[in-house]
Structures are given as structure tokens and as C-alpha cells.
Amino acid sequence: MSDSIHLLTLVPLPAEFIAVLAARYTLMHAPAGPEEARTVQAVLTNGSTGLSAAQMAALPALRLVHAFGAGYEAIDLAAARSRGVIVSHAPGANDATVADHAMALLLAVSRGLVPVDRAVKAGGWEGSRAARPTLNGRRLGIVGMGLIGQKIARRAEAFDMQVAYHTRQPRLELPYAHHRSLLALAEASDCLVLACPGGAVTRHIVNREVLRALGPKGFLVNIARGSVVHTGDLIAALQAGEIAGAGLDVLEDEPEVPAELAAMDQVVLTPHMAGRSPEAQRAQLERLMAAVDAVLVAGGVPANVVS
């Protein structure tokens, strides 16, 4: 145990992880009072919660900010650099779990599994046996082709899907077709999966025009960030039948769920849990402890430094 290391957590953790961290460090949970804040040396956050310049200024002893996952878009990197604070994250720790969840959402929304399950349980066996689209042979467009996007692509190949993607620069080492514009990718896709980073660059890149390009038989899956999709445009497109359905693990104003989305049978919602599995969370915990120990015990630099 190292009582001299004060770790502040801004994100919820399983009870067993809290016990592990409390045995190694002096563990604090947000919000921290003024006295506690002065002692904080490391902060655990995530991409959507982040850490602002003002928050960092209130933590004079801060030396490390660690994102409990791959995303770090809401951490003020410029403020961290100016204060000499190291920022690290955990890419790859939960990418397989996220990719699995993306395929689960795609299957659920295309096959209509949630409303069919309800119908069968209510005694509507015969009335619920409508034909539903299969993934086999469909065209899958992936927005973002990092570790998660690549794992989604490999899973899709097992369904004999035709994979294409959109990124700012093509990944020439990959065998998939690259589209320079998101609109072109949507037009060439039956299913569109969002696996890109959040932040200002990708805010609302999926709008009404993109959804119309995806078309009335198209399905949208978002396991990226809620900010990537313009929620009003998505609701309007679903209501107008401009796309066939959506599977959403993330929402713009989560945990608030728009009533319009909650009422739609063609929408499957999960509570930002795509990356959560026991194995993934254990890997993320190990990355956190390694980062804290590297900076605050060994006085070095952790793996996966962002800034």
C-alpha cells in the first residue's frame, strides 16, 4: 500500500475495483473538498467525463490524469501540458468487448429481436414471425478504423459482409474499401457503424443528409460517442422512415433518453455499456495501476501517453 499516493476517481467503478485501489492508494471520490483537492496527485476519468482546465487548477499536486478507456476527448490536453501533467489512456483494453457489442446491436436491430421477444412472451408467436433482414452479404460501412473499427470489420467478415470505411486518411495496410467522404460511405452501405472518437471534430457528423443517404432499408449503430449523431435529425429520419432502425449504446445527453427514441420498436438502446465486460474492466484497472505506479512510484512515463 502506498498511502502517499492520492487518487481521485471521477467515474463509477465496481466495488471490487474500489477495494483494490483503496488497498494501494489513498482513494477519494468526486466531489473532493478543498482540503482533499490539494493532495490529489492522480485523477481517474474517462473520455466523456474528462477533466477541464479549471478542475486541474484546483488540484495543485496533480501529476497524472488517466482515462479509463481509449477515449480522452474531454480532457483538456493543453492545460495538462501547461501544468506538466501527464495524460494517459487505455487503448485496446476493451476493444474486443465493444466490437462484440456493436455486432450484437446490429443483429438485434436488423432482426428485430427486442420487439419480437416481447411479442413471443406476450403470446404472439404466429403474429411475430415476419421475415427480417439478415446481415449475410450486406454492405457494412464503418466510421473510424482504429482498434475497435478493425475488430468490428473482422467480425463482419465472418458474416460475409462487404466492409468499407471512412477516415480522414486511408489505412493502406487494410483490405477494405476507403471512402473519403462520410456521405459516400453511407450511400454505399446497408449498415453504418460509428466507431470514431468523440469531440469537436466529429460532433454531429451523422446528420439528416447522411441518414437519408443510408436509406430506408439502412441500419445505424453507434458505439462511439453520442455527440457524433445529431439526435434531432436521427429522430426525424426514423419517424419519416428514412432509415430502417438504429442501435444506440450512447446518446448526446445521456443518461437522459429522448422519449421519441424510447417509444420506437425499431430502436435498440443500451446504457453506454459496450465496453463493459469483466475481462475488459480488469484490463482497464491494470492499465490504471500501471500508469499510477509508473508516474508516482517510479517517477517515469507510463505506456499509452496522450500528453
Salt bridges, closest charged atoms under 4 A:
GLU35 OE2 - ARG38 NH2 2.21
GLU73 OE2 - ARG225 NE 2.48
ASP95 OD2 - LYS151 NZ 3.36
ASP100 OD1 - ARG155 NE 2.67
ASP117 OD2 - LYS121 NZ 3.17
GLU126 OE1 - ARG129 NH1 3.97
GLU173 OE2 - ARG171 NH2 2.85
ASP190 OD1 - ARG139 NH2 3.10
ASP233 OD1 - HIS230 ND1 3.52
GLU242 OE1 - ARG208 NE 2.57
GLU242 OE2 - ARG212 NE 3.17
ASP249 OD1 - HIS101 NE2 3.69
GLU252 OE2 - ARG203 NH1 3.75
GLU252 OE2 - HIS204 NE2 2.72
GLU254 OE2 - HIS272 ND1 2.44
ASP265 OD1 - ARG118 NH2 2.68
ASP293 OD2 - ARG24 NH2 2.26
